[in-house]
Amino acid sequence: MNKATTKTRTARKPAAKKKAATLKIKERTVTITTAPTVEGRKIKEYHGVVSSEVVIGAWIGADVVAGVRDITGGRSKTYEKKLAAGRQAALLELEAEARRLGGDAVVGTKLDYETVGRYNTMMMVTATGTAVKLK
């Protein structure tokens, strides 16, 4: 090799392990509650129903591990993390939708969990509520 084609080799950093998909919790600008009102505040305006749906797939290996847990008993941390991430994503979308409509709170919030897909291998988290403007 001549000097023009010589490549400098540098030590590679080991690949970082991938973490489960989670969203960073940010400070909420919209109050989200399951109650029909926000305690100590009056509702000034109703902006309508808001909803969000998040569909999450789990790694096929998680199904195998969960199957073993189902037989032997215990909790599936993989599914718990996926559901938590899905719930958080659904609530963030609900917040964004309420903000888009001019609301600063969502009341009567309901969360629902379903399995979907041809073989029920995906999970869906649905969040619904009413966007309101508080006094």
C-alpha positions in Angstrom: 0.0 0.0 0.0 1.2 3.5 -0.7 0.7 6.5 1.5 -2.3 7.7 -0.5 -4.3 4.5 0.1 -3.2 3.8 3.7 -6.2 3.8 6.0 -5.8 4.7 9.7 -7.4 2.1 11.9 -9.0 3.3 15.1 -10.3 1.2 17.9 -14.0 0.8 17.7 -16.1 1.4 20.7 -18.2 -1.6 21.7 -21.8 -1.3 20.5 -24.1 0.0 23.1 -26.8 -2.4 24.2 -30.2 -1.3 23.0 -32.6 -0.4 25.8 -36.3 -1.1 25.7 -38.3 1.6 23.9 -39.3 4.1 26.5 -40.3 7.7 26.3 -38.7 10.3 28.6 -41.3 11.7 31.0 -41.5 15.4 30.4 -43.3 18.0 32.4 -47.0 18.0 31.5 -48.6 21.2 30.3 -52.0 19.6 30.2 -53.6 18.1 33.3 -54.9 14.6 32.6 -57.3 13.0 35.1 -59.8 10.1 35.3 -62.1 12.3 37.4 -64.9 14.3 35.7 -63.4 17.6 37.0 -60.1 19.0 38.2 -60.4 19.5 42.0 -60.3 23.2 42.9 -60.8 24.3 39.3 -63.9 25.1 37.3 -64.3 24.1 33.6 -64.6 27.2 31.4 -65.0 25.5 28.0 -65.4 22.0 26.6 -63.4 21.3 23.5 -64.6 17.8 22.7 -63.5 14.2 22.9 -59.9 13.4 22.4 -58.4 10.0 21.8 -55.2 8.2 20.9 -54.3 4.7 20.0 -50.8 3.2 20.2 -50.1 -0.3 18.8 -47.0 -2.0 20.0 -45.3 -5.2 18.8 -43.2 -7.3 21.1 -40.1 -9.2 20.1 -41.0 -12.9 19.3 -38.7 -14.1 22.1 -40.8 -12.2 24.5 -43.7 -14.4 23.6 -41.7 -17.5 24.4 -40.5 -16.1 27.7 -44.1 -15.0 28.6 -45.3 -18.4 27.7 -42.9 -20.0 30.2 -43.9 -17.3 32.8 -47.6 -18.2 32.2 -46.8 -21.9 33.0 -44.4 -21.3 35.9 -45.9 -18.1 37.3 -44.3 -14.8 37.7 -44.2 -11.5 35.8 -43.1 -10.7 32.3 -40.9 -7.6 32.6 -40.7 -7.4 28.8 -44.4 -7.0 28.4 -44.7 -4.7 31.4 -42.1 -2.4 29.9 -43.9 -2.5 26.5 -47.3 -1.7 28.1 -45.8 1.1 30.2 -44.2 2.7 27.1 -47.5 2.3 25.2 -49.5 3.9 28.0 -47.0 6.8 28.2 -47.1 7.3 24.4 -50.9 7.3 24.4 -51.1 9.9 27.2 -48.6 12.1 25.4 -50.7 11.9 22.2 -53.8 12.7 24.2 -52.1 15.7 25.7 -51.0 16.9 22.2 -54.5 16.5 20.8 -56.0 18.4 23.8 -53.5 21.2 23.3 -54.3 21.3 19.5 -58.0 21.9 20.4 -57.1 24.7 22.8 -57.6 22.7 26.1 -55.4 22.8 29.1 -56.8 19.6 30.7 -58.3 16.3 29.8 -61.1 15.0 32.2 -62.8 11.6 32.3 -59.7 9.9 30.9 -60.0 6.2 30.3 -57.2 3.8 29.3 -58.0 0.5 27.6 -55.7 -2.4 26.6 -56.3 -4.9 23.9 -54.5 -7.5 21.9 -54.7 -7.1 18.1 -53.3 -8.7 15.0 -53.8 -11.9 13.2 -52.4 -14.0 16.1 -53.1 -11.4 18.8 -49.4 -10.8 19.0 -49.6 -7.0 19.2 -50.9 -4.8 22.0 -53.0 -1.7 21.7 -53.3 1.0 24.3 -56.2 3.4 23.8 -56.7 6.6 25.8 -59.8 8.7 25.6 -61.1 11.7 27.5 -62.7 15.2 27.1 -60.5 18.2 26.4 -61.4 21.2 28.5 -60.2 24.7 29.2 -60.0 25.5 33.0 -60.7 28.9 34.7 
